[in-house]
């Protein structure tokens, strides 16, 4: 994958509209956003990306504050993979990968995961969300080296014990102060509503009258926000592995964002299922198997107890729990790799550290370190810049120890992981200037397709049920299986229904249940 390079000059892509939706009435309470009519539609000069000429890159200029369309502007870095069959092209399909934010890298990594029928008929487009990556970025450190020096102080995974909690809280508060000093204006305009308004300008820039969109994880919240700001412009929208939008913005709770969403319970369920299926498998299929589920659970508990008191180099208790929680998201090859790592630790053979060496897997930062930036700036602050300004969280860092105890009581070890992933929001210094907090039930021009995995270890299936209920017109496609995000845990059944929906606007029948193509530690499903 090559670095993103803003192209010099190329012909602007010709407008090829998708199916144009008819205007629909908007429920009383608040008017929909005026969208692209209030701001100038950006010009996109597409040109082949450096080192990856099958992809085209462009830069869009959009308002920093969409309420002041003639004020300061920022840049958005875009990437596009043109339709395989341009003569049959339907339009552009925008992809939002969630809190990882670096869409220009995510599209290249996930392109083959999209249904072939969709790749044939749509230009696939993504972008680095405002404030991140190669878009105009929030950079709270002067250099990559300074960011990495800061990261070296932060305990791996999450803090264990009073001393580490003190260091953790102090370190993330320091990051917040740096961010407020270096990018206060941009930080006020990084909410999902800001991104949704960017998205509407990008939709207009590619010439589509209606939006085609696939959002995963946090990208489902951005999609729901767009659907309620611009309900008349939704042509086709798939929301994969959903958050609960009302809970994301709910005020007055003593629980932080991720616990309001029950991410800790989802991870506990995912871990339980991993150990159960591993225990039912032979060691040839799951290296960590102890012969049956209960023995495998006991083996795992003994391993964590040992690592608490006798860590193996990088592999502390907290780093191991964090790795487990994150590895559960991708079943193939993630679960097999997880079993191999755990068995190596069990045998006192220290496995290699995960990730790229930027510690992005164990710091509560983007789930995947950006791989396309010119200087490998790690962007530890980016997900918090998007999340903390709009989603309410307890503001006293001292409360998080009690919150951790609550979460551990109901979810076990993953409770610590999810509690402390949220704690940086306690001292985050900037609130979003214009977040969208509802309503969520404005009638859209076309129905929305939601996709939920029954054993999702991050966004629980109940989040997809909630999203489906809260939107005015949504149909749920249930996936019986494991892992987080159906796009990365494939099902030919899901691909069939998504293709029919995106191309023809045909929803799956109510109550449709798909199975994944692979079972963990087993043959084809």
N, C-alpha and C positions, 0 to 999 in steps of 0.2 A: 504494500500500500504506500503510495507516494504522498508527499507533503502537499497540503492545499496551497495552491498559488493563485491569487486573483488574476484572472486572464486579462490580457490587454484589450483586444478588440475582436469581436466576432459578431455575426449577424444575430439579431434578437430572434428568439424562437417564435415561429409563426403561431398565432392563436389557433388552437384546435379545441373547441369547447366540448365539454362532456354534456350529458343530458341536462337540459336546462330545467330546473325546477320552477313550478309555478309559485307565485307569492301565496303565502298562507297567513291566516290571522294570527296575531300575537296576543296571548292572554293579558288581561289587565294587570297592572302592577308596575311595570317598567317597560319602556320601549326598547326594541332591539337596537344594537349599535348601528350607527350609520356607516361604519366600516370604511372601505376604500374610497368612498365618495368624499370623505373629509380630509384625506391625505393624498398626495400625489402617488400614483402607482409607480413603483420603482422600475427602472429599465434593467433588464438582465442580459448582459453580454456574455453568452455562453462560449466557452472555449475548452478544448481538451485539457483535463487535469494533468499536471506533471506526473510522469511515471505511470499513470493509469489512464491512457487516452480513450478507453472505452467509456469512461465517465467524463462528464462535462462539469466545469466549475464556473461559478459566477459570484458576484458580490451585489447585494441589494442595500440601498440606503433607505432607512425608515426613521420616523421620528423617535427621539428618545422618549418623549411624552406624547402619546397619541391625542391627548386633549389640547396639545399645542402643535398642530401639524406643521406649522411654518417655523418652529423653533429648532433647537439643536437636533442633529441627526446622528445615528450610529450605523455601523455596517453589520450585515448578516452574511456569513459565508454559506453558500449553497453548493450542493452537488446533485447531479442528475445522471441516471442511467437511462438512455433513450429506449423506447419501446422496441422490442425485437421485430415486430411487424408494423412499421410506421404507417403503412397504407391502411391498416385496420385500427389505428390508434383511437382510443376512447377519450383520453385526456391525461392529466398528470395525477399521480397518487402520492400524497405527502405522507411521510413516515416520521413519527415522533418516538424515539426510543426510550423515553422516560428520563429519570433524574441523571442518567449518565450524560445527557445533554449534547454530546458531540455527535450530532447526526451525520456529519460528513464522513466520519470513520464508521459509524454504526451501519450506514447503508451499504458500504463496501463489505463489511463483515457479514451482513445478513442477506445480501442480495439473493443468493441461491436458495434461501429459506422461503422466499415468496413463491406462491404458486406459479407454475410456468405459464398458465393461461393469463395471469395478471401481468407477468413480465412481458408477454407478447403484446398486450393491448394498451399498456400504460407506460408513460415515462415515470420512473420512480424517482422521487425528489426528497431530499432531506436537507437539513441545515443545522449549523451550530446555534443553539438557542442564544438569544441576546445575553451578553455578559460572559459568554463562555467560548473556549476554543479559539478558532480563527475569526469569529465574529468580534466586534469590539468587546474586549474581555474585561471583566473584573480581575485585577491582579493585585492582591493584597501584599505581595512581596515584590521587592525591586528586581529579583532575579530568581531563576530556578534554584540556584545554589542556596540562596537565603531561605526559600521555601523548604528545601530538604533539610536544612539545619534545624528549622522549626520542627519539622516532622520527627526528627530524631529524638526530641524531648518527649513526644507523646507516647504513652504506653501502647504497646501493640494490642490491637483488638478492642479492648475496653479496660478500664482501671479495676484493679483488684486490691483492696485494702485502702486504708485511710491515706497513706502517703501518695499512692498512685492517683486516688481520686482528687487530691489537692493539686497535683501536677496537671492532671487532665483538665480540670476546671480552669485553672490559671492559663494553660496553653491555649484553649479555645477562646477564652476571653481576650487574650492577646491578639489572636487572629481577628476577632471581631473589631477590636480597636483599630488594627491596621487597615481593615477594609473600610471602616467609616472614614478614616483619614484620606485614603487614596481614591475612593470611588463612591462618594456619598450619593451623587445624583443618579448614577446608573443603578445602584442598589435599590433605590426607591421605585425602580421601574423594571423589575424582573419577575413579576407575578405571572400566573397562568393567563390572566386577562391581557397583560401586555403581549405575551407570546401569541395568544389567540388573535389579537389585532394585527400583529406581524403576519400571521398566517393568512389572514384575509387579504392583506396587501400582496403577499406572494401568490395566492390563488389568482388574483387579478393580473399579476405580472406574467403568469404563464398562459393567460388567455382563457381560463376556464370560468364559465358562468356559475358553476356549482362546485363545491369542494368535495374531493375524494380524499379520504384520510384513514390511515391506520395508526392508532396510538396504543402503546403498550405501557403497562404499569402507571407511573405518574402521567404518562402521555394520555391515559384515559381521562384524567382530570382536566387536562388541557382541551381534549376533545369535547368533553361535556360543557366546558366553559364556552368554547366556540359555538356549540350547538344552541346555546341559550343567548349568546350575544348576536349571532347571525343565523337564526333558525331557518330563514328563507333561502339560505345559500348551501344547505347540506344536500349534496347529491347522493353520496354513499359514505358512511362512517362506520368503521369497525373498531371497537374498543376491546382490547385483549388484556385480560388479567387486571381487573378493575379495582380502583379504590372507591370508597364510599364518599361521594362529593360532599354531602352534608357534614359528615364527620371530619372531613379534611379542614373545613373552615369553622367548625363549631367552637364557640367561645364558652367559657365558664366551667370547663372540665378540669379536674386536677390531673388528668392523664395527658401525656404528650401525644403528638400526632400519631406516631407509629403504634402506640398501644391503643389509642382510640380506634385504629383500624384493625386491631387484633393481629398484627404481624407476628407478635411473639407466640401467640397460640398457633398460628399457621406454621411457624418454624418448628414448634414442638411437635405438632402432628406430622410434619414432614420427616423430622428426625426419627420419630417413633416408627413411621412406615419404612424408612430406610433400614433401620435395625431389624425390623420384623422380616422384611423381604430378604435381607442379607442372611439372617439366621435360618431362613427356609432354603437357602441356596448352599451349594457345595463351595468349599474354599477355592475351587477352580473358577467358579463364576463370581464369587464375592470373597476376596482375599481375607476379609475381616470376620468371616462367619465362624461362630463357635459351635455350630452344629444344630442349633435351634434358636428361636427368637429370644427366649428368656436368658439363655447363656450368653447370647451376643449382647444383649442390653447390659448384663452384669460386667462383661468384658469392657464395654465402652465406659461404664461408670468407674471401673477400676483404673482405666487408662487416664481419665480426666483427674481422678484423685491423685494419681502418681505425678502427673504433670503439674499439679498445683504446688507440690512440694519439691519436685525434682525435674524442672524443665529441661528439654533437650535442645540446647542452643536457642534458635529462633522460636522453637515450638513450646511456648508457654501454655498454660491452661487457657488464657484468654485468646491468644492467637489461634489455638486449635479450635476452640468453640466458634470463633469468627469464621475460620476457614470452612468448618462444617456447615454453618448456616448458609454461607454464600455458595458452596459447592452443591447444595441440594437443589439449586435453581435449574441446573442443566442436567437432565437425567443421563443422556448419552453424549459424551463419555464421562460426565461429571461424577456420577455415582460410583462407577468403577474406579475412577481415579481417587475418589475419596476413600473407598475401601482399601486401596493399595497404600495410600498415605497412612491411614490409621494402623494398618498392619505393620508397616515399617516402624512406626512409633512404638507399637506394642513390642516389637522385637528389638527395641533400642537401636534401630538403624535410622538415624535422623534423615528424613527426606529433604529434598531441596526446598528452599523457600518458595512460596507461590508468587505469581505476578512478575512484574518487570523490574523489581528492585526499588520501585518508588513507594513501596509499602501501601499502595492504593487499595489492596484487598483487605487490609486489616484496619487501616484508618477509616473512620466513618466519613468517607469521601466518595467520589464517583465510583460506582460499582466496577467500572473498568477504567483504567487509566487511559486518557487520550493517547492515541498512537500517531497522530498526524500533525502535531504542532511542530513548528520549526525548531524549538529549543526544548521540547519535552517538558514544558511547564506542567506540573502535576495537577493543578486546579483543585486543591483540597477544599477550597471555599465555594466552589460553584454550586453544588447541590444545596448548600445552606443559603446561598444568595437567592436561589429560586424558592426554597421552601420556607425558611424562617420568617420572611417578611410578610407572608400571607396566611400561614397556618398557625393558630394560637398554640402556645406551649407554656408550661409553668416557668415563671421568670426568676425564681430563686434557685440557684444551683444546689443549695443545701437540701432541697426537697427530693433530689433525684436518688439519694440513697434509700429513702423510704419507698419511692416509686419502684426502684429495682427490687426491693424485698417483695413488694406486691406482685410484680411480674414474675419473679422466680417462684413464688408460691403457686402460681397458676400455670407457668410454662417451663419451669426448670431453667437449665443453662441458657437457652436462647433469650430468656428475659433480660439478662444482663446485657447481652449484645444490643437488643433493640432499645433498651432504656438509654444507654450511653450514646447510641447513635443520634438520639434526639437532644441530648443535653446541650450541645453547642447553641441550640436555639435559645436557651435560657439567657445567654449574655449577648445574643445577636443584637446589634445596636440600631438597626434601621428597619422601619416598618414600610410595607408596600404602600405606595401613594394611592392606588386605585384598584384594589383587588376586587374580583367578582365573588360574591358570597351567596348567590341565588337570586331568583328562584331557578329551579332545575327542570321545570316541566313545561317549557315553551314548546308549542307545536312546531316540529321541524317539517321541511318540505318533503323529506323522505325519512322512512324509519331508520333507526340506528341498529346495527348488529353488535351485540355484546357477546364476548367469548370468555368463559370461565372454566378453569381446570379444578376438578373436585378436590384434589390433594395439593393445591398450590402451596408451597412452603413460604411464600412471602405475602402476596395479596390473597387472603382467603377467598374461597368460593363465595362466601356470603357477601363479599364486596361486589362481585358481579351480579348477585341477586339484587343488592341494594341499588346499584347503578341502573339496572333494568327497570326497577320499580319507580325510581325517581325521575327518569326521563319520560317525556310525554309519550313517545312512541318508540319502543325498543323491543327487540326479540333476542332472547338468550339462547346461545348455542353452548350446550354443556359438553365438556371434554372429560371423559372418565380417565384419569391418569394422574401423573405426577409432574413436578417441575413448575417453574415460573415462566409464563409467557408461552402461549401455544406456538408462536412463530418459531421459537427456538427449541421446542419439543414437539416435533412434527406429527401431523395426522393427515393422511390423504383425505379422510372424510372432511376435516375442517377445510382443507385447501379446496375441495370440491365446492363446498357451500360458500366460502368466501369468494371464489371466482365467479360463481353465478350471481352473487350479490353485487360485487363491484362492477361486473360487465353488464348484467341485465337488470339489476335491481330486484332480483328474486330472493326472498328470505327463505331460510330453511323452515320446514313445518314446525309448529309449536311443539315443544317438548323433545326436539331432536337431541340425541346423545351420540357423540362420536367417541371412538377409542383412538388412542395413540398408536403409532406404527410399531413402537418398540416397548417392551416391558422391561423394567429394571432387572438386570441379572438374568434375563430370559430371552426367548426367541421372539420372532415377530408376533405382534398381538393379533 
